[in-house]
Amino acid sequence: GGVYRYLAKPVGTDELRSTVQDAGERHGRSTADRQLLDKTLKTSLQALFGVLELASPMAFARAGRIRTLVAELCHTMQLDALWEIEVAAMASQLGAVTVPPSVLQKLDKGLPCTEEEQQMVDAMPGVAVQLLKGIPMLEDVIEIVRGISAVINGSTPQPPSSPLIPAAIDVVRTAMDYETLESRGLEVESAIVVLECRDHSALEVLAALRRLKGIVQEVKEKVRGLRVVDLEVGMRVAEDIAATSGLVLIGRGMIVTDLLLDRLHNYARMIEIVEPVLAVPGARRY
């Protein structure tokens, strides 16, 4: 509780009683102030998330799914400060109020966005920081969301104030990416594999995600997430290759041939293909 006052021995009874009484009154005022601050914080967050729910039910539902996964990952990884990390997960989606509904629909379905649309999506955490910065007691939350924004936009994050911040950023960012892939319809293991193949992936968080989902990594075949232009002859398609419209172009299990590559490249000139595509390298060519 902290030190209110020092008394040197010997001390008179009246002085001791008066000091204890003053300390009790001061503690009472401090407790009341803290309760008022807590209530103000809770009310402010409820108002913000309420605005998000009214403005974009889709974004609010996505934020809820991300928050749930973040809570499960934090429990699996035994991370402290769960409250701050969960709030940061919800807050990361507050910027959706600035994004057109058509773009949010793509995000909700895990569909790829145009370069301009992706810039809007990537700017969402930065918008959240601006909305949160006037609310008291959210320093750690703001630092987490600001770190997520830095990772997304490739900028250098500020030095963290505690070891918890980088871990929290990794957890929330991984949950956001996994939610996008899951919305696209990828199976759990395929989604995790895609994340593992990305540069600067949070492998510790992904290992916790595997444990959480009960997925054991296979050592026989290594599935990779690739762009269509990076597919090579001899690879085996591990997941249906489809257009953003939902049309399946190449079925799961097909072996990549020169003819198949030509077909995919022709399709790519006319329609948008969902990427990354999943393939197993080193398969025999038939």
ABEGO torsion letter per residue (X at the ends): XEBABBBBOBBBAAAAAAAAAAAAAAAAAAAAAAAAAAAAAAAAAAAAAAAAAAABAAAAAAAAAAAAAAAAAAAAAGBBGAAAAAAAAAAAAAAAAABBAAAAAAAAAGBBBBAAAAAAAAAAAAAAAAAAAABBGAAAAAAAAAAAAAAAAGBBBBBBABAAAAAAAAAAAAAAAAAAAAAAGBBAAAAAAAAAABBGBBAAAAAAAAAAAGBBBBAABBBBBBBAAABBBGBBBABBBBBAAGBBABBBGBBBBAAAAAAAAAAAAABBBBOBBBBBBGBBBX
